[in-house]
Amino acid sequence: MTKAQTRQLKGTPLAIIEAAERLFGQHGIENVSLRQIRLEACAGNNSAISYHFSDREKLVRAIWEYRLPILDRARRVQLDDIYAKGLQHDPQMVLRALIMPSYDLLDSSGVHRYAAFFRHALRWQQGTAIRNSQLNATPASNEALALFHALRPDASPQVLDYRLRYGTCMFFDMIFDRDVAIAGGQKVVGESIFLAEGFGMLEALCLFSARSSSHSS
């Protein structure tokens, strides 16, 4: 989304996008009605969503168009730091470049609304196709994915992307559950320990060698 488009995205359209992101993150893409989103956005016009976005798929696309430029700028900073330190072959650093921009995107109350939305969007039937269609608009994301693929040149990019997709969903499930626990006053592990556990899990899931596993059994 260009700066001009961002400036135009205010009032009712922006309120609808943010309401959809919240509700999709809490309940799933298919489990929220467009009427619920309209009421959450306090949009008085009954046809507000159909006027601005026409349907659910375009609304999901609009959420990404709104968020992806922010995420790509943050990912660019992460990548520049990786290159400066010569850590482009470090699995943990590459995975952090892919994940941390989404993790660091918080709402005004400190909740990971986008991560909650993203975990459902990737599981939604149309979600992956929509996101893949937007990769050309996020060059830093493409670059980070290339570094990720280079960590396991013996594995196909399709297999690695499959692992990353579902590993990210599980990681973001953990983030959502931790936010819910914090909101409910429950005791949770510290953030540094939580992230170390999450990235350890993600590395093990995404980069394991099936060949090595079969030889060791």
Buried (B, 14 or more C-beta within 10 A) or exposed (E): BEEEEBEEBEEBBBBBBBBBBBBBBBBBBEEBEBEBBBEBBEBEEEEBBEEBBEEBBBBBBBBBBBBBBBBBEBBBEBBEEBEEEEBBEBBEBBBBBBBBBBBBBEEEEEBBBBBBBBBBBBBBEEBBEBBEEEEEBBEBBEBBBEBBBEBBEEBEBEEBBEBBBBBBBBBBBBBBEBBBEEEEEEEEEEEEEBBEEBBEBBBEBBBEEEEEEEEEE
